[in-house]
Amino acid sequence: MNALTEPAEAKPSATARPPLVRELLLVVGLFLVYKFGRQLVTGHTAEAYRNAGRVWHWERVLDLPGEGSVQSLLLHGDTLAHLANTYYATVHFPATVAFLVWLYLRRPAHYVWARRVLALLTGAALVLHLVFPLAPPRMLAAAGLVDTAKVYGPSVYGPPQTDTLSNQFAAMPSLHFGWALMVAIGLIVATRSRLRWLWLLHPLVTLVVIVGTANHYWMDAVVATALLGIALAVLHLPHRTATTAGRAQEKLVPAEPKKNVLVGAGR
C-alpha cells in the first residue's frame, strides 16, 4: 500500500452461520417427515404396478433407450454389479450430508441456499410419491430386468410385503439422482477451482447406477431434474462475494490526490 492507494470501504459480505443445534434439528426433522410420508403409500401395490406399466409405455413412445442396455454393462461380471449396488446403498445419503456439512463450515450463504433447495426438492418428491406410487423396473415383469441387489448384493431392501423401513413404491422422482445433481451444482457454484466441473461425475455415475441396478426408470431422473430446476428457479443463488466465493481479497482503490494549497492564496 502506498500514498496513492487506500483500502476500499468494507462491505458486509459474510453471512452469519446458522446455529448448529437448530440446523441439526431442522435437517433431522425434515428427514423424518419425509420417511414417514413415504410410508403412507406403502400399501398401494396395485396402483404402483399400473403406473409402472404406464411409465414403461411412455418411455417406449418417447423412444428412450431401454434400461436393459445400461444393465447389460453391469452384468459382464459379478464385480461391476456388486460395486453398483454398493454405490447405490452407501453413497447417496452420506455424500449429501458431507456436502451440507462442508457448506455449513466453509460457505454459510451457500449452505442456507442449498438446504432450502434440497428441502423444496424433497418436499415436492414426497407429494409426487403420494399421488403417483410407482414400482421400480426391477419389479416389472415386462421390463425383463435383473434385481441386481438381490442377485449380487448388497441390498438395502427386503421383500416388499415385509419391508417396513422403506417404501419401494416411491421410484418417481429419483432422489438419488436429484440430490446427486444438487450436490454437483452446489459445489460448482460455491467454489472457483477449474476442476470443479468434475463434480458432475457424481450425478452421472449415480444415473448409471440407479438405471443399471433396475431401481429407477429414465423418467425418474428426468422428473427429478425438472423438480430441481423449479426449486433452483424459485430459490435464487446467494450473491457471489469474497466470502462466498472462497477467495478473500483486499481491494485497493486509488486515493484521491490531495490538492496543493498555497498558503496565503486566499488573502
N, C-alpha and C positions, 0 to 999 in steps of 0.2 A: 504494500500500500504506500502510495506517495502523496505528495501535496495535491495532485490533480484527481485523486480518487478518494471515495469515502464509501462506507458500507451502505447498501440500499436500505431503505426503510423496512424494518422487519414486518413480515406478514404472518398471520396465524395460520400456518399450513398444516400443523399437526392436528390429528384427530384424536380426541380422548379415547383411550381403550376402555371398552365397556367393563363393568365389574365382572370378575371371573365367576363368582358363585352364581350370579344371576344368569350368565350365559350358559353355564353348565345345566342349571335347572331348566332353562328355556329349550336347549337342544334335546335334553333327555325327555322333556315333556312332549315336544313335537314328535319325537321318535315313538314314544309310547302311544300317542294318539293315532299315529299312522299304523302301527302294528295292530292296535285294537280295531281300527276302521277296516283293515283288510280282512279281519276275521268275520265281518258282518256278511260277506258274500261267499263264505266258505261252502255253504250248502247248496249253492246254485249250480249244481253239476250239469244238469241237462241244458240249461241256458248257456253255460260256458262251452259246452261241446258244439252247440248250434252256432255260436259266434265263431268258434274255431273254424268250422266249415265255411262260414261266410268270409272270414279273413283269407283263408287259403284260396277261395274262389276269386276274391278281389285281386290278390297278388298275381294270379294267372291271367286275369283280364288286363292288368297293368303291365303284363309281360316282365315281371320282376324275376330275377334269377332264382332258381329253386334253392331252398335252404340245404338240400342234399348235396349241391355242388360244393358248398363250403365244408359240410360234414365229411365228405369223401376225402378231403385233405387231411383231416384229423385221424381217419381210420386206417392210414397206411401202417400204423404201428400202435402198440399199447401206450408208448411213452407220450406221444403228442396228445392223445385223448386224455390221459391222466393229467398232464400239465394243464390242459384247457380246463378240466374240471376243477383242479386246484386253484387256478386263477379265478374262476367263477366263484368259488367258495370263500376265498381268503383275501382277495384284493379290494373288492368293491367298497365295503364299509370302512376298513382301516385306512385306505387311501384317501377317502373323503374326510375322515376325521383328522388325519395328518395335514391335509390341505387347510382345513379350518384352523387348526392349532397354529400352523406356520403363519397364516394371515393374521391371526389374533396377536401373535407376538411381534411380527415384523411389519405388517401393513394393516393397522387397525381400521382405516377408512375402507379398504377393500374387504376386510373381514365382515363388516356390517353389511355391506352391499351383497357379498357372496352368500352370507347366511340368509338374507331376505330372499334372494333369488332361489336358493335351494328349498327354502320353506314354501315359497309360492309354487314352485315346480312340483314338490312332493304333495302339497295340498290338492293341486289340480289332478295329479295322478290318482290320488285317493278317490276323488269324485268319479273319475273315469272307471276305476276298478269297481265302484259300487253300481254304476249304471251299465257297464259293459263287461261282465265277467268273461274271462277268456281262458280256455285250456291251452297250454303250450303245445307246440308242434310235436314234442316227444310223446304226447298222449293222443295225438290224432292219427288214427289208422291210415287215413287217406294220404298222409304225408310220407309214410314209409320210412320214417327216420328212427335211428337208434337212440335210446336213452343212454347216452354215454356215461353219465354219472352212475347209473345202476349197473352197467356192464363193467366199466373200467375203474370207477371210484375216483376220488371220494365224492360222496353225495351229501347235500345239505337238506334233502327232502326224504321224508318217509313215505309210506303208502298214502295216497290222498285221502283214503277213508279214515285213517287213524292219525294223520299228521295234524296236531293241534297247535303247533308252534308257528306255522306259516300258512299262507293261502296260496296254493299252487294254481288257482284260477284267476290270478291277477297279472296276466302276462303283458297287457297293454295299459299304459306305455311301459317300456323297459327303463326302470330307474337305474339299473346297472349302466345302461348307456347314457341316460340323461345326466346322471351325477358325474360320470367319467368325462363327458363333454364339458360340463361346467367346471370341473377341476382344471382341465386344459385351458379353457378360456380365461378362467380366473388367474392362473399362473402366467399366462401370456400377457395380460393387461397389467399385472402387478409387478412385472419385472422388466429389465432392459436388455438382458443377455441376448446376443444374436442367436443362440441355440434354443431360445425359449419356445420356438415353434415345434421343437421335437416333442413337446408335451402332447401334441395331437396324436402321437403314437398310442397314448393311453386309451382314448376312445376308439381308435382304430382297432387295436388288439382286442378291446372289450367287445366290439361289434363282431369280430370274427369268432370270439369265444361264445357269445350268447347265441349266435345263429348256429355255429358248428356243433354245439352241445345240445341243440334242439330245445333250448329253454325259451327261445323267443323267435318270432317271425321278423322278417324285414320291416313290416309295418309297425311293429312295436318300437323300433328305433326311429322310424320316420315320425311317428306321433310324438315320441319323447323330444325329438329335435324341434318340432313345431311348438310344443308347450314351452320348451326352454326359450325359444325365440320370442314368444309372447312375454314371458317373465322378464327377459332382458330388455324388451321394449318398454315395459311398464316401469321397471326399476333401473334408472339410469346409472351409469358409471360414476364413481366419485371423481371430482376434478383432479387431474394429474398435477401433483405438486412435488417439491423437492423431497418431502417426506414420503408421500405415497409412491413415488417412482423409485425410491430406494437409493437415491444418489443426492446427498445434501451438498449443495454448492453455495458458496457465498458470492453473491452477485455484486460486482463493483460497478458503479456508475460514475461518470465524470462529475467532479465537483465544479460548481460554478466559480469561475475565476474571480478573485477579489479585485474590485476596481481600485485603481490607484487614486488616492485622494490627495490633492495638493493642499498642504497647509496654508491657510490664508486665502484659498481660492475664492471663498465666498465673501471675502471682505471687499 
